[in-house]
Amino acid sequence: MIGAAGIGEISMDAVPDLVKIKAVYEPNPAHRRLYDERFDIFKDFYRKTRRLYRRLNEPRHTGSTV
């Protein structure tokens, strides 16, 4: 859906009407500690890799058409 919106085939406003929700999942409060630990790992990973992803997504100005 995001790709279709990105190329102008649909608007982002149209997406909710195109998506059918089969189920809604709620976090289990008993697992809060585990969720917090995993989120801390995610944040650490993000901090360590964000510069790499930024570099990978930089436009290339080498004159190449690839």
N, C-alpha and C positions, 0 to 999 in steps of 0.2 A: 504494500500500500504506500509506504514511504517513497519507494522508487517511482511508482506511478504518479504520485503527487509531485515528486521532484522533476519529472519530465513534462509536467503539465497535463497529464491524461485525466487526472481527477484533482479535486481540491482537498486539502486536509479537512475541511469542514464536512466533506462527504464520507470520510472514513468511518465514523461511528455507525452510519446507516448501512455500511457494507460489511461490517464485522458482526457475526453472530456469536454471542457469549454463551458457551455451554455450561460453564461452571465458574464459581467464584471461590478462591481459596484464601483463607484467613490464616495468618501466622498463629502457631500454637504458643500461647503464653508460657507454657512449661519449657519451651525450648529457647527462651529469650537469651540465656547466657551463651548458648551455642551460636545463635544468630549474631550476637554482638562480637563474639570471637571471630567468626568468619568475616564479618564486615570490617573488622580491624585488619585482617589479612588482606582483604580486597583493597582497602585504602592504602596500605603499605605497598602493595603491588602497583597500584595506580601511580603513586608518587615516584616509584622507581622506574616506571616505563613510559610515563607521559611524554617525556622529551623524545624518546624513540618514535612513538607514534606520530608526534608532531613532525619530526623529520621525514618519516615515511609518507606523510600526507602533503609535504611541500610540493608545489608545482615545480616541475623541472624546466629549466631554461637552457637546454643544451642544443636546441635546434633540431633535435630528433623528433620524428613524427610518431614514435612508438610510445 
